[in-house]
């Protein structure tokens, strides 16, 4: 069994107004050196699989079909640990 984390975020070409609001608030707090704020979400779950490759393949299929809107979002997968 593998613990998997899938990070989902907007593609570079997609406007993310919430991240823009956060960046403006950061600047109002006086942190002018911070820019290019991105935000997203992540999902943690366990995958029963024989190998790391199989766990990543399953996570990728779930991400394509459910977790990410592939028209607007991209994702990357990290294996956290094997149980």
C-alpha positions as a LaTeX table, in Angstrom:
\begin{tabular}{lrrr}
\hline
Residue & $x$ (\AA) & $y$ (\AA) & $z$ (\AA) \\
\hline
Unk1 & 0.00 & 0.00 & 0.00 \\
Unk2 & 1.24 & 3.47 & $-0.90$ \\
Unk3 & 0.32 & 6.87 & 0.53 \\
Unk4 & $-0.19$ & 9.28 & $-2.35$ \\
Unk5 & $-0.54$ & 13.05 & $-2.50$ \\
Unk6 & $-1.97$ & 14.74 & $-5.60$ \\
Unk7 & $-1.42$ & 18.49 & $-5.95$ \\
Unk8 & $-3.92$ & 20.28 & $-8.22$ \\
Unk9 & $-3.52$ & 23.87 & $-9.39$ \\
Unk10 & $-4.65$ & 26.13 & $-12.19$ \\
Unk11 & $-2.68$ & 26.05 & $-15.42$ \\
Unk12 & $-0.50$ & 29.10 & $-16.09$ \\
Unk13 & $-2.90$ & 30.25 & $-18.82$ \\
Unk14 & $-5.94$ & 30.31 & $-16.47$ \\
Unk15 & $-6.78$ & 33.43 & $-14.47$ \\
Unk16 & $-6.87$ & 32.77 & $-10.72$ \\
Unk17 & $-8.60$ & 35.76 & $-9.11$ \\
Unk18 & $-8.38$ & 34.33 & $-5.60$ \\
Unk19 & $-4.58$ & 34.13 & $-5.80$ \\
Unk20 & $-4.50$ & 37.70 & $-7.10$ \\
Unk21 & $-6.54$ & 38.89 & $-4.10$ \\
Unk22 & $-4.18$ & 37.07 & $-1.74$ \\
Unk23 & $-1.15$ & 38.63 & $-3.43$ \\
Unk24 & $-2.63$ & 42.12 & $-3.08$ \\
Unk25 & $-3.35$ & 41.45 & 0.61 \\
Unk26 & 0.24 & 40.28 & 1.12 \\
Unk27 & 1.46 & 43.54 & $-0.42$ \\
Unk28 & $-0.86$ & 45.57 & 1.84 \\
Unk29 & 0.79 & 43.83 & 4.80 \\
Unk30 & 4.08 & 45.25 & 3.59 \\
Unk31 & 5.62 & 42.20 & 1.92 \\
Unk32 & 6.47 & 43.79 & $-1.41$ \\
Unk33 & 9.12 & 41.18 & $-2.20$ \\
Unk34 & 6.47 & 38.46 & $-2.69$ \\
Unk35 & 5.01 & 37.99 & $-6.16$ \\
Unk36 & 3.52 & 35.44 & $-8.51$ \\
Unk37 & 1.29 & 33.84 & $-5.85$ \\
Unk38 & $-0.20$ & 30.51 & $-6.89$ \\
Unk39 & $-2.67$ & 28.43 & $-5.00$ \\
Unk40 & $-4.29$ & 25.07 & $-5.35$ \\
Unk41 & $-5.45$ & 22.05 & $-3.43$ \\
Unk42 & $-4.14$ & 18.65 & $-2.58$ \\
Unk43 & $-5.59$ & 15.21 & $-1.95$ \\
Unk44 & $-4.05$ & 12.50 & 0.23 \\
Unk45 & $-5.13$ & 8.88 & $-0.12$ \\
Unk46 & $-3.87$ & 5.32 & 0.10 \\
Unk47 & $-3.51$ & 3.11 & $-2.95$ \\
Unk48 & $-3.24$ & $-0.65$ & $-2.77$ \\
Unk49 & $-0.69$ & $-1.47$ & $-5.43$ \\
Unk50 & 2.18 & $-3.86$ & $-6.01$ \\
Unk51 & 4.65 & $-1.21$ & $-7.18$ \\
Unk52 & 5.23 & 2.55 & $-7.09$ \\
Unk53 & 4.54 & 2.70 & $-10.81$ \\
Unk54 & 1.14 & 1.06 & $-10.36$ \\
Unk55 & 0.26 & 3.43 & $-7.49$ \\
Unk56 & 1.16 & 6.46 & $-9.62$ \\
Unk57 & $-0.81$ & 5.09 & $-12.57$ \\
Unk58 & $-3.93$ & 4.63 & $-10.42$ \\
Unk59 & $-3.54$ & 8.11 & $-8.91$ \\
Unk60 & $-3.09$ & 9.60 & $-12.37$ \\
Unk61 & $-6.26$ & 7.96 & $-13.68$ \\
Unk62 & $-8.27$ & 9.19 & $-10.67$ \\
Unk63 & $-6.83$ & 12.69 & $-11.11$ \\
Unk64 & $-7.73$ & 12.77 & $-14.81$ \\
Unk65 & $-11.25$ & 11.49 & $-14.21$ \\
Unk66 & $-12.20$ & 13.26 & $-10.97$ \\
Unk67 & $-9.72$ & 15.33 & $-8.99$ \\
Unk68 & $-8.61$ & 17.82 & $-11.66$ \\
Unk69 & $-10.48$ & 19.63 & $-14.39$ \\
Unk70 & $-7.92$ & 18.89 & $-17.07$ \\
Unk71 & $-9.12$ & 21.84 & $-19.18$ \\
Unk72 & $-8.20$ & 24.35 & $-16.47$ \\
Unk73 & $-5.99$ & 22.54 & $-13.98$ \\
Unk74 & $-2.80$ & 20.55 & $-13.90$ \\
Unk75 & $-1.63$ & 18.14 & $-11.24$ \\
Unk76 & 1.41 & 16.32 & $-10.02$ \\
Unk77 & 1.66 & 13.21 & $-7.90$ \\
Unk78 & 3.96 & 12.47 & $-5.02$ \\
Unk79 & 4.38 & 9.14 & $-3.31$ \\
Unk80 & 4.57 & 9.91 & 0.39 \\
Unk81 & 5.49 & 6.48 & 1.75 \\
Unk82 & 4.88 & 2.78 & 1.39 \\
Unk83 & 2.88 & 1.15 & 4.16 \\
\hline
\end{tabular}
